Amino acid sequence: MAAKSKLAYVEKIENGGIFREKRGKGFRYICEGVKVTDTVTLNRIHRLVIPPAWKEVWICSMVNGHIQATGIDAMGRKQYIYHTEWVNQRDKRKYHRMIQFAYALPKIRLQIEKDLSRKGLPKEKVLALIISLMERTSIRVGNNTYEKLYGSFGLTTLKDKHTEIKGSDIKFSFKGKKGVYHDINLRNSRLARMVQRCKEIPGKELFQYYDDEGKRQSIDSGMVNDYLKEISGEEFTSKDFRTWAGTVKAFLAFKELGCGGSESEKKRLITEAVDKVATKLGNTRAVCKKYYIHPEIITSYENGALQEYFDQLDAIEEDDNYSDLTKEEKIVLSILENK
């Protein structure tokens, strides 16, 4: 990708480069033991907007390096600042990946349906259950690190206490990423029965499974992603479900809100639509718009091209085959392929 973007791929950031040093209330920059005074270089560094709290800051000496800077944040994590062209190319690849994901969905869903029909509670069945819940609720997959560090939860780290089941109704109540509390309701008798069976397994964790020896085992996010890769034959992860869901939900939100008239009204409606999606995904408006809604959906709304697709959606009869794409998914795929 670096060659395509006419960028220099940076392999070893430890060698050479520019280092930031604390100097009074500000910083100075050192390259090969000499203070950087070149105005052009200093202006480039300032435009990178490197957080003041970062430590061990390294800055690429090449203007076209695909990595422009690195540093250690307050949590001790290594962070990267990439060249804008690298980010643009990466985003294009990510959204092209969404088309591939849409084509793989029927295959994924068909295997999930087969695994949900397995007897007992083997690993494949519980993993299929987690993905089925993820599709319907857009709850994050979760990971053990976030649970330990922040006390936040996702599907794979939920405890029995986070769920309540009454007949066909499932209620999830938990603290998610960034301390946001979620109360999510789902009505599905089949999945409710399966979740109830999972709750009956001894232990605090909601989702566990029984191995071949009848011993209960825990589930983690890595297992979910490995399962997805296995049944799809591609390098898809749980995040692809959320990105696809965000894009489809945005299309439906725009249909509900209407096309609008003036530019200012369209701008207001775009904000309203993004807010609707962000609420369902549990994200901020900015994060939702940047990472979970394909930009072509918003662009098509801005130029009035979505109306044609709204009309097509109304003309399609609903397909009851769950393993296939829904009618709105088929329309969204058509939009992305025709861009």
C-alpha positions, 0 to 999 in steps of 0.5 A: 500500500505504501508504494501505491500511495507513493509513501516510504514504508517505515520498518524500524522506527527505533533507528534514526528519526527525531526525538522529542525532549521536554524543555521548560513548559514546552518541547525541543526536537533532537535529530542525530544529537542536534537540535532541530531548528529548520522551520519547515520540519518544525511546522510539520511536527506541529501539524502532527498535533502529538499529544503533550502527555505522550512519552518516548515520542519519536518522529519520522525524519521523512516527510513521506514516511507512512508512520509519522510519529509514535509515543507512549500514552498515559496508559502505557500503550504505544500509539501511532500517527500515520501519514494522511495518505496512508490513512486515506488508502487504508480507509478505502481498503476498509470500505471495499472490505465491506462489499466483500463482507456483504457477499460473505454474510449469507454463507456466514449466516447459513453456518450459524443457523446450522451450529445453532441447531447442534445439540447441547452447548458445544463451543460452535453453538455458543459462538454462533449464539454470540454472533446472532446476538451481536447481529441483532443488538450491535453489542461489542464483542468485548475483551478481558483486558477492558473488563479488568482495567475498566470494569466494562463489558461486551458479549464475551465478558458478560456475567449472568447478572447482566441478563434478565430473561422473561419468556421470549424477551432478553434484557442486557444491562451492563457498563460498556466501553468508555463507561457508557451504561446499556439497557438493550432489549431483544425479543426472540424466543429461540435465542432467549431459550439458548441464553437461559441455558447458558445462564444455567451453566455453573459459574459467573460468566454468561457464555461458556460451553462444554468441551468433548469431555463435558468440562465447562470452558470460557469464551473469549473474543479471540474465539469469536473472531477465529470462528468467523474466519473459519466459517467465512474463509476470510479474515473477517472479525466481529467489528465488520458486523458493527461496521456493516450494521452501522452503514445499513442503519444509517441508510434506514435512518435517512429513509425515515428522516426524508431527503430534506430540502436546503443544504442546512436542512440536509446537514441537520438531518445528517447529524440526526441520522448519525446520532440515531446510529451512534445511539444504537451502536453505543458510540459517539457521533464522531466515532460513528461517522468516521468508523462505522458508516460507509462515507458513500451513504452520506455522500449519496444522501447529500447529492440526493441519490438515495431517493432512488434507492428508497423507492427500490427498497419499498418495491422489494418483497421481504425475504423470510430466509434469514440466512440471505441478505435482508432487503435493506442490506441488498439495497445498501450493497447495490449502493456501495457497488455502484459508487 
